[in-house]
Amino acid sequence: MELYQPTELSLTKYLFFTGKGGVGKTTTACATSASFADAGFKVMLVSTDPASNLQDVFQTELTNQPKPIVGMPNLMVANFDPVVAAAEYKESVVGPYRKVLPASAIKNMEEQLSGSCTVEIASFNEFATLLTDKSIESDYDYIIFDTAPTGHTLRMLQLPAAWTDYLDENQTGASCLGQLSGLGDKKAMYARAVATLSDEHLTTIMLVTRPQRAAIIETKRAADELTVLGITNQVLIVNGRLEHADDTISAKIYHQQQADLDALPAQLQKVATCYVPLRPYNVTGIKKIRLLLQANQPEIRQPVATPVELPALQKIVDDYLDTHKKIIFTMGKGGVGKTTVAIQIAKQLVAAGKRVRLATTDPAYHIGLYLADNSGIAVSHIDEQKELADYQSEVIAKAKQTMNEDDIDYIKEDLRSPCTQEIAVFRAFARIVAQAEDEIVVIDTAPTGHTLLLLASTQSYAQEVQRSSGEVPESIQKLLPRLQNKDETEVLMVTLPETTPVYESMRLNEDLNRAKIAHTWWLVNQSMYATETSNALLQARAADEVIWIKKVQQISDGHYAVAMWAPDFEQQMVTQ
């Protein structure tokens, strides 16, 4: 695996950086842009990432208009805000119906258009505009995008029914999509954009991952989805690889990274691969941007970290016991450790003499690695794929009664969305909670606030237009009010002490506020600062965590805990 040197690779005009949150898409895209600009090429860098820290990286105020960067000739940078664009788009779709449909119907439409899928459609609108702009094409040698559209979004754009007035006709119950209903006038532009993405002579997908199993799995999923769509020109960038170890903690990280890279899926082994070493500094400012990809690095200077309190998870569990909570969700983005945190909470509740049921979507044999037979924890394993298949079959059967084949194709794509999967799994959780009145139920995967509001608004809408009450099962109808009862239910926000995971958790926090779901406590998971490592590079990284731990301390009003980094975290949990 070679060092990532973009100017030495045969890269295309359009570069799309993609990967799960927190893997380093933005810093890698910035460093790539700087490399090309310093080599004399004309470069435009555009971000449509809702969690983008592009302004922090360049230490420059940015807007949706391309702006030159002082001290870096040949580079223009723009930072589109897809959240604002999504809000404007939502109003363009819903606005015409405000004086036509009842309030409950408008509420349902608004929630249909409030999820991450709508934000991604708004992002793609920006991608498409730039991809099809002839003047931009002629003025720049490289156009680089920080964040790429998912395969799910691209498939939607190719469906005939996506260009119909879907929301007005939707009779299928809770749905995550319908976001394309107001984009009919842009179909031709989108078709040209998708064709450009599929042209290997024009576009390269830069798959960014960390050398960690969860990130690699997510990267493989993205690569597979794009390959199916014919977008096969891909490069894999492994970001944050530790090159040397000299203490116990660094040795464990080094060996775990190596093991995860040795197990790289066959699909990714076929992709051209390079790596960016783990650096001891945050990439902010032109100097650091240029330094990131250089082979020669300055000597590490040890920063002085301001001490911060590190309360243990037991503090949170004690509060759950004192306040007699009955339903506890762990919520957070993929890879933050929701499952293992849920297991640890369940263990501590059992140790306090409580009857506990752990509801999980992890494979049963996987949970078996974490829990001994005598753990005292009842486990309800939910087969995520079966629940999704059952829900898909139910919705499609109902749709076939009233829809043509084009509309059915769109519904099938709708049912492949992450939101739909949340709804299907949540129905199973609702059944478990309904049957477990005398237990504390700990659930390792929580639906987003958007999903909860979607279910609630669909329930209301169904009653308003006298549609089938079977769209929202009774168990969910009963559970939604329970989830809004702060005396009974809590969501634990799980995050990492890093920029993107914290900002993504803040957005989840806002969703839960909208849904009126109690979420008092936060857990900062996998903290290097808490390990007291003696490795110079890791010490420098640990010092950078303090600002994010303090950010969580502020957001949570002091209701937080910190769990230290552990190698193969799940196995560590078994032995505790």
Secondary structure, 3 states (H helix, E strand, C coil): CEECCHHHCCCCCEEEEECCCCCCHHHHHHHHHHHHHHCCCCEEEEECCCCCCHHHHHCCCCCCCCEEECCEEEEEEEECCHHHHHHHHHHHHHHHHCCCCCHHHHHHHHHHCCCHHHHHHHHHHHHHHHHCCHHHHHHCCEEEEECCCCHHHHHHHCCHHHHCCHHHHCCCCCCCCCCCCCCHHHHHHHHHHHHHHHCCCCEEEEEEECCCHHHHHHHHHHHHHHHHCCCCCEEEEEEEECCCCCCHHHHHHHHHHHHHHHCCCHHHHCCEEEEEECCCCCCCCHHHHHHHCCCCCCCCCCCCCCCCCCCCHHHHHHHHHHCCCCEEEEECCCCCCHHHHHHHHHHHHHHCCCCEEEEECCCHHHHHHHCCCCCCEEEEECCHHHHHHHHHHHHHHHHCCCCCHHHHHHHHHHCCCHHHHHHHHHHHHHHHHHHCCCCEEEECCCCCHHHHHHHHHHHHHHHHCCCCHHHCCHHHHHHHHHHCCCCCEEEEEEECCCHHHHHHHHHHHHHHHHHCCCCCCEEEEEECHHHCCCCHHHHHHHHHHHHHHHHHHHHCCCCEEEEECCCCHHHHHHHC
